[in-house]
Amino acid sequence: MIKKNKSIIFIILVLAVLFDIFFLKGRFDFFVLFITVSWLFLNIYLKIDKKVSFLVALICLFIGILFTFMEEPFFQRCVAERALRWFYLFLFFGVFRSTFFLFGKNTT
């Protein structure tokens, strides 16, 4: 059942990341940990393409850069920091998945 609905799960996770970037105030480490574990589950169990992690990372990078160059209100700086945190996380997932695929393909 989960494999049939993997696009819905993916959309929910991306919306959760965007919710964290724009609407959550404060630090919610459990929420970040939940999204991280869920994304790892999507990557390993459902075999999501590595390009998806890079795409989400680029979206987060764009949001971070956009809010970095705006004026200096506190809200925009927090949005930029949270977006760039997700950028690094999804970039790590994409690079890890690419490296795993590269070395896994050479051994078989």
C-alpha positions in Angstrom: 0.0 0.0 0.0 2.8 2.4 0.8 4.5 1.7 -2.6 1.3 2.7 -4.4 1.1 6.0 -2.6 4.7 7.0 -2.6 4.0 10.2 -4.6 1.4 11.2 -2.0 3.9 10.5 0.8 6.6 12.5 -1.1 4.2 15.5 -1.5 3.3 15.4 2.2 7.0 15.4 3.2 7.8 18.3 0.9 4.8 20.3 2.2 6.0 19.5 5.8 9.4 20.9 4.9 7.9 24.0 3.4 5.7 24.3 6.5 8.8 24.2 8.7 10.5 26.8 6.6 7.7 29.4 6.5 5.4 28.8 9.4 7.0 27.1 12.4 8.6 29.4 14.9 11.2 28.2 17.2 13.2 24.9 17.1 11.4 21.7 16.6 14.1 19.1 16.6 11.7 16.1 16.8 9.9 17.4 13.7 13.2 17.7 11.8 14.2 14.2 12.9 10.8 12.8 11.8 11.1 14.3 8.3 14.7 13.1 8.1 13.9 9.5 9.0 10.8 9.6 6.7 13.0 10.8 3.8 15.5 8.1 4.5 12.7 5.6 4.4 11.5 6.9 1.1 15.0 6.7 -0.3 15.8 3.3 0.9 12.6 1.3 1.0 10.7 2.9 -1.9 13.8 3.6 -4.0 13.1 7.2 -4.8 15.4 8.6 -7.5 18.3 10.7 -6.3 17.3 13.5 -8.6 14.3 14.2 -6.3 16.6 14.9 -3.4 18.6 17.3 -5.5 15.5 19.0 -6.8 14.2 19.6 -3.3 17.6 20.8 -2.3 17.7 23.3 -5.1 14.2 24.6 -4.2 15.4 25.1 -0.6 18.6 26.8 -1.8 16.5 29.1 -4.0 14.3 30.0 -1.0 17.3 30.5 1.2 19.0 32.8 -1.3 15.9 34.7 -2.0 15.3 35.5 1.7 18.9 36.2 2.4 19.1 39.1 0.0 15.9 40.7 1.2 15.8 43.3 4.0 16.9 42.3 7.4 13.8 41.6 9.4 14.1 38.7 11.8 11.5 36.6 10.1 13.2 36.6 6.8 16.6 35.7 8.3 15.0 32.8 10.2 13.3 31.6 7.0 16.6 31.7 5.1 18.4 29.8 7.9 15.8 27.1 8.0 15.7 26.8 4.2 19.4 26.5 4.0 19.4 23.8 6.8 17.0 21.7 4.7 19.2 22.4 1.6 22.2 20.9 3.3 20.2 17.9 4.5 18.7 17.1 1.1 22.0 17.7 -0.7 23.6 15.2 1.7 20.8 12.7 0.9 21.4 13.2 -2.9 25.1 12.9 -2.6 24.9 9.9 -0.4 22.4 8.2 -2.7 24.6 9.0 -5.8 27.7 7.6 -4.1 25.8 4.5 -2.9 24.5 4.0 -6.5 28.0 4.5 -8.0 29.8 2.1 -5.8 26.9 -0.4 -5.8 26.8 -0.5 -9.6 30.6 -1.2 -9.8 30.4 -4.2 -7.5 27.8 -6.1 -9.4 
